[in-house]
Amino acid sequence: MIIYTATLKEWEEIKDKEYFQSSSLEQEGFIHCCYPKQTLWVLNKHYKGEESTWLLCIDEEKLTSELRVEDLKNMGEKFPHVYGKINVSSIINRVKIHRDNNGEYSITKELKELY
């Protein structure tokens, strides 16, 4: 399973579509995703301005676009990248996660269940 993090507004725009993409597909040629254990880091690095987000759980076997696992920035950690649009039918679960009282995303019961 891989995770795509969607803002609340983004989820409203894509939930009834057959496919969706992020701006990174046009800019970089792929859509950034992560593994469940990478989610907290991604949230706190890239989504601090969002009060809440949806974690879209994607079944890699159901993806219709190519998936590559890469360490493009030589960070010593590989992340999943989807090279094409993501078919909404590949989403097997979604989890809403909120920032805590300190303005950080932290491990919640729902996030632990994804691990």
N, CA, C and O of each residue as an XYZ file, in Angstrom:
460
protein
N       0.839     -1.178      0.000
C       0.000      0.000      0.000
C       0.882      1.239      0.000
O       1.901      1.301      0.688
N       0.461      2.229     -0.794
C       1.118      3.524     -0.785
C       0.085      4.574     -0.396
O      -1.120      4.331     -0.462
N       0.567      5.730      0.004
C      -0.296      6.807      0.480
C      -0.124      8.030     -0.411
O       0.995      8.433     -0.727
N      -1.245      8.609     -0.809
C      -1.249      9.928     -1.436
C      -1.927     10.858     -0.454
O      -3.030     10.566      0.007
N      -1.297     11.967     -0.125
C      -1.862     12.924      0.816
C      -2.626     13.986      0.043
O      -2.070     14.653     -0.830
N      -3.892     14.136      0.366
C      -4.752     15.109     -0.314
C      -5.292     16.120      0.689
O      -5.688     15.758      1.798
N      -5.306     17.373      0.297
C      -5.962     18.371      1.137
C      -7.461     18.099      1.104
O      -7.952     17.375      0.238
N      -8.175     18.680      2.043
C      -9.626     18.477      2.082
C     -10.264     18.977      0.795
O     -11.157     18.328      0.250
N      -9.811     20.125      0.307
C     -10.337     20.699     -0.938
C     -10.013     19.785     -2.123
O     -10.862     19.549     -2.983
N      -8.801     19.282     -2.158
C      -8.398     18.401     -3.254
C      -9.261     17.140     -3.290
O      -9.672     16.705     -4.366
N      -9.540     16.548     -2.125
C     -10.366     15.343     -2.090
C     -11.765     15.631     -2.650
O     -12.312     14.817     -3.395
N     -12.339     16.771     -2.301
C     -13.662     17.131     -2.822
C     -13.649     17.218     -4.347
O     -14.638     16.885     -5.000
N     -12.533     17.665     -4.909
C     -12.424     17.811     -6.364
C     -12.213     16.479     -7.078
O     -12.602     16.338     -8.237
N     -11.610     15.510     -6.416
C     -11.250     14.270     -7.115
C     -12.134     13.072     -6.786
O     -12.132     12.093     -7.533
N     -12.878     13.120     -5.704
C     -13.570     11.919     -5.217
C     -14.569     11.328     -6.202
O     -14.810     10.121     -6.173
N     -15.147     12.130     -7.059
C     -16.143     11.626     -8.001
C     -15.593     11.438     -9.412
O     -16.349     11.171    -10.346
N     -14.287     11.577     -9.564
C     -13.671     11.416    -10.878
C     -13.135      9.997    -11.043
O     -13.022      9.244    -10.077
N     -12.813      9.654    -12.271
C     -12.243      8.339    -12.543
C     -10.742      8.328    -12.273
O     -10.199      7.329    -11.802
N     -10.064      9.456    -12.577
C      -8.620      9.602    -12.398
C      -8.328     10.962    -11.786
O      -9.127     11.891    -11.904
N      -7.185     11.072    -11.136
C      -6.750     12.377    -10.660
C      -5.239     12.476    -10.784
O      -4.534     11.482    -10.959
N      -4.771     13.710    -10.689
C      -3.336     13.962    -10.735
C      -3.037     15.184     -9.881
O      -3.934     15.961     -9.550
N      -1.790     15.342     -9.536
C      -1.359     16.535     -8.817
C      -0.543     17.384     -9.783
O      -0.192     16.936    -10.875
N      -0.247     18.599     -9.377
C       0.538     19.489    -10.239
C       1.936     18.930    -10.498
O       2.568     19.285    -11.492
N       2.420     18.064     -9.616
C       3.760     17.506     -9.807
C       3.840     16.604    -11.040
O       4.926     16.409    -11.585
N       2.714     16.054    -11.485
C       2.748     15.211    -12.683
C       3.166     16.045    -13.887
O       3.983     15.601    -14.694
N       2.618     17.241    -14.014
C       3.002     18.127    -15.117
C       4.400     18.699    -14.917
O       5.165     18.810    -15.875
N       4.739     19.060    -13.693
C       6.016     19.716    -13.411
C       7.194     18.756    -13.370
O       8.276     19.076    -13.862
N       6.986     17.564    -12.779
C       8.090     16.635    -12.572
C       7.933     15.307    -13.306
O       8.877     14.522    -13.390
N       6.732     15.060    -13.838
C       6.499     13.837    -14.579
C       5.966     12.685    -13.744
O       5.786     11.583    -14.264
N       5.709     12.914    -12.454
C       5.174     11.874    -11.581
C       4.418     12.493    -10.421
O       4.517     13.692    -10.161
N       3.658     11.651     -9.728
C       2.914     12.068     -8.542
C       3.622     11.505     -7.316
O       3.888     10.306     -7.230
N       3.920     12.385     -6.377
C       4.582     11.975     -5.136
C       3.625     11.199     -4.243
O       2.491     11.621     -4.016
N       4.086     10.075     -3.745
C       3.359      9.295     -2.748
C       4.357      8.905     -1.667
O       5.530      9.271     -1.738
N       3.900      8.175     -0.685
C       4.805      7.694      0.355
C       4.270      6.372      0.885
O       3.157      5.952      0.568
N       5.090      5.738      1.693
C       4.666      4.538      2.404
C       4.097      4.971      3.747
O       4.424      6.060      4.220
N       3.255      4.155      4.377
C       2.651      4.548      5.646
C       3.652      5.071      6.683
O       3.374      6.063      7.356
N       4.798      4.425      6.817
C       5.777      4.863      7.836
C       6.431      6.200      7.489
O       7.054      6.815      8.353
N       6.302      6.661      6.247
C       6.860      7.950      5.823
C       5.841      9.078      5.935
O       6.187     10.248      5.773
N       4.600      8.735      6.209
C       3.504      9.695      6.161
C       3.683     10.859      7.125
O       3.491     12.011      6.737
N       4.043     10.586      8.354
C       4.179     11.645      9.354
C       5.231     12.665      8.932
O       5.013     13.868      9.069
N       6.353     12.202      8.428
C       7.401     13.107      7.957
C       6.884     13.970      6.809
O       7.106     15.180      6.791
N       6.193     13.346      5.847
C       5.651     14.079      4.693
C       4.652     15.135      5.154
O       4.698     16.274      4.690
N       3.757     14.769      6.056
C       2.758     15.718      6.553
C       3.401     16.931      7.207
O       3.030     18.067      6.912
N       4.357     16.697      8.088
C       4.984     17.805      8.810
C       5.923     18.628      7.944
O       6.202     19.783      8.265
N       6.405     18.065      6.871
C       7.282     18.826      5.968
C       6.482     19.622      4.938
O       6.830     20.763      4.632
N       5.420     19.033      4.406
C       4.742     19.639      3.266
C       3.305     20.117      3.519
O       2.737     20.810      2.675
N       2.712     19.762      4.654
C       1.299     20.089      4.873
C       1.044     20.832      6.177
O      -0.056     20.753      6.724
N       2.032     21.548      6.682
C       1.873     22.264      7.951
C       0.775     23.321      7.896
O       0.171     23.640      8.920
N       0.515     23.857      6.724
C      -0.508     24.886      6.587
C      -1.926     24.335      6.548
O      -2.890     25.100      6.573
N      -2.057     23.034      6.488
C      -3.376     22.399      6.424
C      -3.798     21.933      7.816
O      -3.044     21.254      8.514
N      -4.996     22.303      8.201
C      -5.523     21.871      9.500
C      -5.755     20.364      9.520
O      -5.513     19.695     10.525
N      -6.230     19.842      8.386
C      -6.522     18.414      8.245
C      -6.206     17.985      6.823
O      -6.213     18.801      5.901
N      -5.932     16.714      6.655
C      -5.707     16.157      5.323
C      -6.329     14.775      5.258
O      -6.641     14.168      6.282
N      -6.502     14.288      4.034
C      -6.926     12.912      3.807
C      -5.715     12.110      3.374
O      -4.972     12.535      2.490
N      -5.514     10.979      3.975
C      -4.514     10.032      3.524
C      -5.251      9.025      2.654
O      -6.072      8.250      3.145
N      -4.956      9.042      1.371
C      -5.613      8.132      0.440
C      -4.742      6.893      0.308
O      -3.616      6.961     -0.185
N      -5.267      5.781      0.747
C      -4.540      4.515      0.743
C      -4.765      3.828     -0.598
O      -5.897      3.513     -0.966
N      -3.691      3.604     -1.309
C      -3.765      3.098     -2.673
C      -3.190      1.688     -2.746
O      -2.087      1.422     -2.267
N      -3.954      0.804     -3.350
C      -3.498     -0.562     -3.600
C      -2.643     -0.530     -4.863
O      -3.139     -0.267     -5.958
N      -1.369     -0.798     -4.694
C      -0.417     -0.742     -5.814
C      -0.822     -1.673     -6.957
O      -0.565     -1.380     -8.125
N      -1.453     -2.791     -6.616
C      -1.865     -3.765     -7.630
C      -3.006     -3.233     -8.497
O      -3.194     -3.696     -9.622
N      -3.759     -2.276     -7.991
C      -4.902     -1.737     -8.731
C      -4.558     -0.495     -9.546
O      -5.374     -0.025    -10.339
N      -3.356      0.034     -9.354
C      -2.935      1.214    -10.119
C      -2.871      0.884    -11.601
O      -2.402     -0.187    -11.988
N      -3.343      1.807    -12.427
C      -3.244      1.606    -13.871
C      -2.041      2.327    -14.462
O      -1.684      2.079    -15.613
N      -1.413      3.208    -13.705
C      -0.199      3.905    -14.142
C       1.027      3.231    -13.534
O       0.924      2.474    -12.568
N       2.172      3.517    -14.111
C       3.420      2.916    -13.643
C       3.819      3.453    -12.270
O       3.734      4.653    -12.009
N       4.253      2.552    -11.405
C       4.759      2.907    -10.081
C       6.252      2.607    -10.035
O       6.689      1.509    -10.376
N       7.025      3.602     -9.609
C       8.466      3.400     -9.420
C       8.818      3.794     -7.990
O       8.279      4.763     -7.454
N       9.713      3.047     -7.385
C      10.205      3.354     -6.039
C      11.610      3.900     -6.216
O      12.510      3.204     -6.689
N      11.788      5.190     -5.820
C      13.033      5.884     -6.153
C      13.516      6.776     -5.013
O      12.735      7.242     -4.184
N      14.805      6.992     -5.002
C      15.442      7.965     -4.116
C      16.035      9.044     -5.024
O      17.245      9.078     -5.252
N      15.181      9.914     -5.532
C      15.602     10.891     -6.539
C      16.480     12.010     -5.975
O      17.257     12.613     -6.715
N      16.369     12.289     -4.702
C      17.136     13.381     -4.090
C      18.284     12.862     -3.245
O      18.864     13.605     -2.452
N      18.612     11.592     -3.413
C      19.702     10.965     -2.658
C      19.583     11.223     -1.161
O      20.549     11.614     -0.506
N      18.384     10.997     -0.631
C      18.115     11.196      0.794
C      18.390      9.932      1.597
O      18.334      9.945      2.827
N      18.686      8.844      0.898
C      18.895      7.585      1.589
C      17.600      6.867      1.907
O      17.583      5.917      2.690
N      16.518      7.321      1.299
C      15.215      6.701      1.519
C      14.437      6.744      0.206
O      14.405      7.766     -0.479
N      13.815      5.623     -0.129
C      13.064      5.530     -1.373
C      11.587      5.837     -1.139
O      10.994      5.432     -0.139
N      11.016      6.568     -2.095
C       9.606      6.929     -2.062
C       8.924      6.411     -3.319
O       9.550      6.340     -4.376
N       7.648      6.049     -3.220
C       6.903      5.618     -4.401
C       6.446      6.824     -5.226
O       5.950      7.811     -4.683
N       6.618      6.726     -6.530
C       6.195      7.773     -7.464
C       5.315      7.135     -8.530
O       5.652      6.085     -9.075
N       4.194      7.770     -8.821
C       3.276      7.266     -9.839
C       3.483      8.086    -11.102
O       3.299      9.304    -11.105
N       3.866      7.408    -12.166
C       4.141      8.057    -13.449
C       2.892      8.014    -14.321
O       2.790      7.209    -15.247
N       1.962      8.879    -14.014
C       0.692      8.984    -14.721
C      -0.403      9.311    -13.722
O      -0.153      9.457    -12.526
N      -1.608      9.422    -14.230
C      -2.751      9.717    -13.364
C      -3.036      8.521    -12.446
O      -2.725      7.376    -12.774
N      -3.628      8.816    -11.306
C      -4.018      7.767    -10.360
C      -5.500      7.486    -10.546
O      -6.330      8.392    -10.464
N      -5.822      6.239    -10.793
C      -7.226      5.863    -10.914
C      -7.853      5.796     -9.517
O      -7.324      5.147     -8.615
N      -8.977      6.471     -9.362
C      -9.652      6.545     -8.069
C     -10.049      5.147     -7.587
O     -10.143      4.912     -6.382
N     -10.279      4.228     -8.513
C     -10.643      2.855     -8.132
C      -9.516      2.128     -7.395
O      -9.752      1.074     -6.804
N      -8.296      2.671     -7.419
C      -7.188      2.050     -6.693
C      -7.160      2.454     -5.217
O      -6.399      1.887     -4.434
N      -7.989      3.432     -4.836
C      -8.058      3.876     -3.440
C      -8.883      2.866     -2.650
O     -10.074      2.683     -2.903
N      -8.237      2.219     -1.697
C      -8.904      1.175     -0.921
C      -9.346      1.658      0.462
O     -10.125      0.989      1.142
N      -8.844      2.821      0.868
C      -9.211      3.375      2.170
C      -8.795      4.835      2.178
O      -7.938      5.254      1.399
N      -9.401      5.597      3.055
C      -8.948      6.974      3.270
C      -9.089      7.290      4.741
O     -10.053      6.891      5.394
N      -8.116      8.008      5.246
C      -8.061      8.325      6.669
C      -7.874      9.828      6.806
O      -6.953     10.402      6.226
N      -8.740     10.452      7.565
C      -8.619     11.880      7.821
C      -7.710     12.069      9.025
O      -7.879     11.413     10.053
N      -6.752     12.966      8.890
C      -5.803     13.194      9.983
C      -5.712     14.696     10.233
O      -5.755     15.500      9.302
N      -5.586     15.057     11.507
C      -5.579     16.462     11.918
C      -4.267     16.802     12.625
O      -3.584     15.936     13.172
N      -3.941     18.095     12.593
C      -2.798     18.560     13.382
C      -3.183     18.529     14.859
O      -4.359     18.628     15.211
N      -2.173     18.389     15.715
C      -2.447     18.373     17.149
C      -2.450     19.796     17.704
O      -2.370     20.758     16.940
N      -2.542     19.934     19.011
C      -2.599     21.251     19.649
C      -1.327     22.059     19.462
O      -1.339     23.280     19.613
N      -0.229     21.388     19.135
C       1.040     22.085     18.897
C       1.227     22.463     17.427
O       2.267     23.001     17.047
N       0.220     22.180     16.607
C       0.314     22.512     15.192
C       1.090     21.505     14.365
O       1.448     21.772     13.217
N       1.347     20.349     14.952
C       2.094     19.285     14.272
C       1.153     18.129     13.975
O       0.118     17.957     14.620
N       1.534     17.358     13.002
C       0.862     16.076     12.791
C       1.599     15.058     13.649
O       2.830     15.047     13.681
N       0.871     14.224     14.329
C       1.493     13.215     15.176
C       0.799     11.871     14.944
O      -0.244     11.797     14.294
N       1.393     10.825     15.482
C       0.840      9.494     15.289
C      -0.495      9.390     16.015
O      -0.597      9.648     17.214
N      -1.493      9.013     15.269
C      -2.827      8.811     15.815
C      -3.179      7.326     15.732
O      -2.465      6.542     15.106
N      -4.248      6.964     16.349
C      -4.718      5.576     16.267
C      -4.923      5.182     14.808
O      -4.542      4.086     14.398
N      -5.523      6.071     14.028
C      -5.797      5.790     12.614
C      -4.509      5.613     11.817
O      -4.426      4.741     10.952
N      -3.517      6.429     12.103
C      -2.241      6.328     11.402
C      -1.516      5.044     11.803
O      -0.917      4.383     10.954
N      -1.564      4.688     13.078
C      -0.938      3.440     13.538
C      -1.527      2.232     12.822
O      -0.813      1.282     12.498
N      -2.824      2.275     12.579
C      -3.479      1.162     11.900
C      -2.981      0.979     10.467
O      -3.066     -0.119      9.917
N      -2.466      2.037      9.865
C      -1.922      1.943      8.512
C      -0.542      1.298      8.505
O      -0.128      0.726      7.497
N       0.171      1.387      9.621
C       1.519      0.819      9.704
C       1.437     -0.681      9.589
O       2.463     -1.360      9.634
